Amino acid sequence: MDKRSIIGFIIIFAIILIFSKYVFPPPPQQPAPTGEDSTGLVQQTDTIMEQAEKIPMQAPAITALDTAKMAEITEAELEPEKEILIETEYLKIWLSSRGGIVKQVVLRDHIRYDGANVALIGEYTDPIWATHGALTLGYRDQIPAFNNVNFKVEGANLYLSESNPEGSVKFTYYAPDGSAIVKKYSFLYDRYVFDLDIDIGMPRSLGMGNGVTLGWFTPLEPSEKNFSHDKDRLGGFFNGGDNFDYRDDLEDGKLRDISSGVTDWVATRTKYFSAIIISKDIPGDEVIVLGDEIIRPDPERKQFKWEQYGVGITYNNPPDNLSLRFSIYAGPNDYDLLKSMGKNLSSLVYMGWKFFRPFAIFIHWVFTSLFSIIPNYGWVIVVFSFLMKIVFWPLSHKSAKSMHKMKQMQPVIQEIKAKYKDDPARLQKETMAAYKEYGVNPFGSCLPMLVQLPIFWAMFAVLSNSIELRGAPFILWITDLSQPDPTGEYIYVGVLPIIMGIAMFIQQKMTITDPKQKMMVYILPVVFTFLFSKWASGLVLYWTVFSIMGIGEQWFVKQRLKEGDAAT
């Protein structure tokens, strides 16, 4: 590695260090126009009447009531809240009779930092929109009182399994003026997805004459011990067609953004988990994203500035009888799973900045493919490191040859510098002529670094964000490849980053022979060791193996070049 390569690496990693909180940010969103509404996805081209015609006009499963039935509904409203538990292979869901909402979702196959199962919903007292649970009905962020009224419940606790694969629960609300709401939840035992069918009679009488919004306004809870890992991925996300967009910019600690456009789904997420409302039949007309900033204690009881977001999908100008059909996803940000569901849902999985995303997707595919053969992601990373060395071998070899030639022609370069030191233009001309005569590209040694940069950044995104690596062990003390080396809690930088630093030191010692660059042999490994100590141990493992292989590569190339010099 010559001086230019070293400077290039220092600049690159200095940028990453300074902006580590925003590594690979998604492309900047266009600022919304002033006013309440903004254009987010695809501009609506239909008129209000045309949009209304898209909404099914058939009467929902709501019929007139006799006196006895009305008395039964009224009695249900006065009863205490009733909770219904749904257990599937992957989920535990608590439904509430108050508003027929989702009160809690627990992921049975994912563990939180404290050993408990990941729970998506927390208990919030502020702001008001965050306190009502998930899958409320209203208009935008106006949440009518019926969301806190007991609905009549048809159904009981469900314990689904392969022998009992499906079930449903229905909640019904009738107002004295004849307006009504029916919410029917349907579940399968082996899915992170469940269905929600909503039928509304006379929405105008229920405070939803301008529009009906189904909202997941209750914020998601952090699942990682370091809250900043989750915070960096928070926001409100939405999609129409292939147009994915998001909102995550709080202004004075608040956010209320309404985006008009064809909307297939809305979502809120943390680093590894998401809650998604997916339209099954007709797309929505608007998206509302709400945000707020609070101070809460983290696992170490330090006060942490946390952000919370809620999202909703709105259907404007509903008819007197409205039927809506949704799928609700509550689970991991699993790229392959979400991609299989269509509707561009895989865009919700963070894979780095747009330019590097294709590289990250390819690396993710390689990882999962190798895992089907080698069932340990640590060894997958080791094998991948070997594959990358093989792929980049021609470039590395060419770079080494270029560096060797540069070293051989240093006496010529020094002679030119002494001869034309007072004539910069002639100095530049004669230097380039010498490079040409010796067949040397002065920037040739930088090429491997530049080519590998997208791969490294894509690796960073995959290893730091893939749900597959969350909780994935390697060997010995490396029990979670998505987290920093745990020994760093005791010796600050961790054992694996120290091994990586030693490997880098040896590699630099073999590469740098210029006395003027001698300090880089010591400085660069130290900088990288401290930098990598805060990153996912999977990434540190990759760079450690890559550096160790680089030592062998340098030795082999030097031997070949020495043999070539001896032959000539």
N, C-alpha and C positions, 0 to 999 in steps of 0.2 A: 504494500500500500504506500504510494508516494505522497508527497506533500499535498497535492491537489485533492486526492481522495480523502486524506485525513481532514482537511479543511471542510470538504463537502459533507462528510459524516458529522463533523462537529456542528455545522450550521443546521443540518437536518434535525439532529437530535436536540439541539438547543431550541429549535422551533417547537418540537414535540413537547419538550419539558415546559416551556413557557405557556404553551396552550394545551397542556395535558387535559385540562377540564373539557376542552372542546376539540379533542382529537378527531379528525375526520368529520367535521360538522356536516350535516346535510346542506345542500345548496341553499343559499339565503332565499327566504320567501319574499315575495313582493309585498310592500306595505299596503295595508288595506286602506281604501279611500276613507275619508272622514265621514262621519255619520254612523248610524247604527248598523247598517248592512254593508257587507263587502262582498266582492265576487271572489269565490274560492276555487270551485272546481270547473265545471263547464257552464258557461253562461246560459241561462234559460232562454229558449227561443219561443216557447209556447206561451200563449196568453193564459190568464188566470182561468178562463173557462175551459181551455184545452187541457190544462193541468187537472182541473176538477173532473173532466170526463175520463181521465185515466183511473180514477179511484172507483173500485167496484161499488155499484149502486144496489147490489142485492141486499136484502134485509139480513142482518146478522141473526144469530140464534137468541134473539130477545123477543119475547112475546108479552102481550098484555097480561096483567096479573089479576086474579080474583082477590077478594078481601082477605081470605085465609093465607094466601101466598104472600101478600104484602105484609101481613102481620108476622109471618115467619122471617122475612128479610129484615124487618125492623128489629125484631128480637135479636137477630144475629149481630146487628150493628151495636147493640147494647152489651153484648157479651165481652169478656176479656179477650185480649189478643190471643190468637191461636197460631202456633208455629207448626209447620209441616216440614219434616226432615226427609230429604231425598238422598239416598246413598247409591252411588254407582261404583263401577270399578275405579274411576278416576276422581270423582267428585263427591263432596258432601255439601248439600245445599239446604239452607234453611229459608223457607218461604213464610211470609207473614200474612195473616188475614187482614191486617191493616194496609189497605191499598193494594193487596195482592202483589206485594213487591218481594224482591229478593233481599233477604236480610244479611246473609253471609254465604260465602263460597269458600270452601277449603279444598285444596288440592291434595289428594291422598298419597300421591306418589312423588311429592316434592317437599323437601325439608327446609325450614327456615334456619337462620344463623343460630338460633337458640335450641335447635333440636325439635321444635314443634312443626307440624305441617304448615305449609304456606297458606295463610288466610288472606284473601284479596281485599276484604272490606274491614275498615276500622270503625271506631265510634267517634263521631265528630259532633261538636256543639256549635261550630261556627266555620264558615258562613251558613246561612239558612239552607241554601241549595245543597249543601253537603250532608245534611242531617236526615234525609228522607229515605235512605236505602236506595237500592238499584231497581231500574225499570219502572220508574214513576211515569205517570201521564200528566200532561199539562200543555201549556203553550209557551214554548221557549223556556225561560227560567221562571215562569209563573207556575207554581205547583199548587193546584187547588186543594181545598180541605179534604176532598174525598180520599186523597192518598193516605190520610190518617184515620179513616173510618173503617170499621170492620166490614169486610166483604163476606158474603155467604160462601162457605167452603164446601166443595164436593170432592172428596178424596181424603186419603189418610197417608201416614208415613209410607214411603216406598223404599224397599230394600231390593235393588235390582241386581240380577246376576245372569249368568248364561242360561239358567233354567227359568228365570223370570225376567226376560230381557227388556220389557218396556212398561211404562205406566204414565199416568197423567193426573193432574190436579187442576180443578177449575174454581175460579173466584168470580163471584157475581155481585154487582152493586146496582140497586135500583133506587133512584131518587123519587121523592113524592110527586114530582111533575111528570114522571114517566120516562125521563132520560135514564140511560142504563149503560153499564160497562160489564163486559165479560172478558176475563183473561184466562186463557187455558194454556198451561205448561205441559209439554210432552217430553219424556226422557227416554233415552236408550242406555243400556248398562255399560257400553264400552265406548263412550264418546265424551269429549270435552264440550260438545255442542248439545244444546237442547232447544226445542222449538217453543215459540210464544205466539199464540193466535189471539188477536184482540178484536173484539166487536164492540162498537160504540153506537148507541142510539141517541140522537139529539145532542151532539157534542156542544152546540151553542149554549144549551141550557147548563152545561157542565163547565162553562168558562173556557171552552176551546173552539169558539166560533171562527176565529181567525186562522187557527191551525191546531194540529194535534202533534205534540212532541213526545216521543218515547225517549226517556233520558237515563243514562247511567251517570248520575251526577255525584254519587258517593265516591270519593277518591279512593284509589288503590293504596294499599299499605306497602311499605318497603319490605323486601324479603332478605336484603343483604345486610351484613353487620356494619359495613361502611355505607352509611346512608347516601353519601355523595355518588356512589356507583349507581344507585337507583335514580337519584335526582337528575343526573345527566341525561336520562332517557325519558323523562316525564313529558307529558304534553297531551293535547287533543288531536286526534288523527282522523282523516276521512278520505273517501275515495269515490269517484264517479267514473265508470268506464276504466280507462287506464290512467286517470289523472289523480295521483296521490298527493295529498297536501297535509299540512299540520299547522298548529298554532301552539307556541310555547313561550311567548314573550310577555312576561308580566310587566305592566306599567304601574309604578307606585304600588307594587305588590298585588295588583288586581288584573283580571282579564275577563272581558266579555266580548266575544267576537261572533258575529253571525255572518255566515257565508252562504250565498244563494247559488244553487246549481244542482244538477242531477246527482243524487247521492245514493250509492249502493250500500255503504256501511260507514259507521263511525266507531271510534275506539279510543280507549285510554290505556296506557301501558306503564310498566316499570321496566327495568333493565331486562328481566327475563320472563315477565308475565303480562298478559293483556286481557281486557274485557272488550268484546266486540259485539255491536248490534248490527246484524246483517239483514237487509231487506230481502225477502224471498220472492216477492212478485213485483210490486211497483216501487221504483226508487223514490226517495224522499226529495223534497224541494229545497230544504235548508239544513244547515248544520249550525249548531250553537256550541261554542267551547267556552267554558267558564274556568277561571283560575284564581288562586288565592295563595298568599304566603302566610305561613304560621311559624311559630317557634315551638319546637317540641324536643324532648330529651332523646338522645340516641342511646344505643345499648350501653355506652360507657357513662351514661347520665350527664353528658354534656349537652348544652343547649344548641340545637341545630336548626338552621333556617331551611325549613321544608316547604315544598310547593305541592299544591293539590289541584287536580284538574277533574272536570266533569264534562261529558259530551251528551248531545242529544240530536236526534234526527226528526225533522219536522215535515208534516204534510199540510200544506196550506189550503185554506178554504174547503174544509171537509164537507161532504154531503150529510144529510140527516141520518143516514145509516152507513157507517164506515166499517170496513173489514180490512185488517192489516195482518200480514203474516211475516214473522221474523225467525231467524236462527240466532241464538245467543252463544257466543264462544267465550269460555272462561278457562284459560289454561296457559301453557307455556308458549313462548315465542319460538315455535318450532318451524323452521323454514320449510322443510319438506311437507309437513302436515298442512300448514296454511296454504302452500302452493297447490296442494291437491284439492283444496276447497274452492279454488278459482277466485274470480272477482278481484284479482290483483291483491289478495290478502297478504301475500308474501312480502309486499312492500313494507309492511309493518315491522318486519324483522330488520334490525339495524345491521347494516353491512358496510358501514363507512360511507365516505363521500361518494357522490354519483360516479365520478370517473373511476374509482377503485372498486366499485361494487361488483362489476363482472368478474374481476380477479378473485374477490372474496367468495362469490358464489361458486366459482370453479374450485377454489381451495376447500370450501365446505363440502362439495361433492366428493373430492378426493378423500377427504377425511372420513366421511361416512362410508364410502366404498371400502377404504382400507379397514375400517372398524369391523366390517362384516367378515373380514378375514383374520384381523388381529384385534381381539376384543379388549383392548386397553388403549385409551387415547394417548397415554404417555408414549407407548411404543409406536403408535401411529405417527406422532410428532417426530420421533427419532427417524423412522423410515422416510417420512416426508423430507426431512433435512437432507438425508442421503440422496433422495431423488432430485432435490433442488441443486445439490452440488454436481450431480451428473449432468443435469440440464444446462447449468451455467459453466460447465467445465471448458468448453471452447472459448468463451469470453474471458474466463479467468486465466486461461493459458496464454491467450493473446495479450492480456493486460500484463502478465508477468514478463513476457518477452519484450514488451514495450518498455517496461521499467528497467529491464536488464540492459537494453540498448541505450536508454537514457543515461544509465550509470556509466556505460562504456564511453559515451561521447561527452561526458562532463569536462574533460580537459579541453576539448574543442570549443565548447560553449564558454568556458572561462577565458580562453584565448580571445574569442570574439568580443567578449565583454570588456576585456582590457584594451583591445585595439580600438573599439568604437565607443568607448564610454562617454565621449563628448558629443556623439552624434546618434541620438535615440532612433531616428528614422532608419539610418544605415544599420544600427545594431539589430533592430527588429527584422530588417530585410535579410541580413546575413545569418541571423539565428534560424529563421524559417527555411533558408536555403540549406543550412546544415542539417536540419531535421529531415528535409526532403532527400538529401544525399544519403543519409543513414537509414532512410525508410522508417522514420519514427513519427508517430502521431503524438504530439505533446499532451493531448487530452485522452489518449487511448486507455490509460489506466483508470480513467473515471467511468468508462462505458459500463463495465459490470455493475458498478454501484448504481448508476442511473437506471439500468434495466431491472435490477433487483428491487429498486425502491417501491414500485407498485406492489410487488409481491410481499415485501415486508409490511407495508401499511395494510394491505389486505389481510395478512396474517394477524396483525395487531387487532383488526376488527373482528375476525373470526374467533381468535383465541380469547378475546376479552368479552365477547357477547353471545357466543353460541350456547344454547341451552344444553347441548350434548356434553359440553365440558364442565358445566356447573355440577360440582360435587364429584367429578370424575377423578379417581385416584390414579397415581402412577406407581411408584414403589417407595418403600421406607416412609419418610416423613411427608412426602408430597401426597396429600390426601384430597386435594381439590385443585385441579389444574387451572381453574378460572380465578383463583385467589392468589395473592402474593405468597411467597414462601413463608410458612407459619413460624419457622425458626427466627424470622425477622423480629418477632415480638420479644425475643430474648437477647439477640445480638444485633439488632437494628437492621442490618441489611440482609440477613438470611444466608444459609449455607450455599444454596444453588447459585445465587448471584455472585458469591465469592468465587465459586468454581468457575463461573463464566468469566469473571474478571481476570483470574489467573490464566485461563486459556487465551484470553485476548492479549494479555501481557506477553505471553510466549510468542504468540503470532506476530505482535508488533515488533518484538525483539528480533525475530527472524526477517522481518520485512524492512524495517527502517535502519539504514546504515549511515545516513547523513548525520554528522555530529550536531548540525544546527537543529535537527528535528529530534534529538535524543530525549528531550523532555516529554515529547508526545508518547514515547514508550510507556511512561509512568502515568501521565495525566489522563489519557484516553480510557484505559481500563478502569481507573478509579471513577471517572465521570459516569461511564456506562454502568458500573456496578451499583452506584447509588441510584441512578436513573431507573434501572430495571428492577431494583428491589421493591418498588411500589407497584409493579405491574404483575399481570397474571403469570403464575409460575410456568404455565404452558408456553408462553412467549419466551421466558427466560430459558427454558429447556431447549427450545428451538435454536436460540442464538448460541447457547452453550455447545450444543452438538455441532452447529454450523462452524463455530470457532475452532473446536477440536479437529474437525475435518479440515479446516483451513490450514492448520499446522502441518498435517500430513501432506496436504496439497502443495504447500510452499516448499516443503522438503523435497518432494518428488520433482517439482518444476525446476528447482535449483540444480538438482542432480542432472536433469536432462540438459539444462543450459550449459552446465560445466562440461558435460560430455560433448556438446556441440562445439564449444569453444576449443576443447582439446583436439577435436577432429579437424578444425580449420587451422 
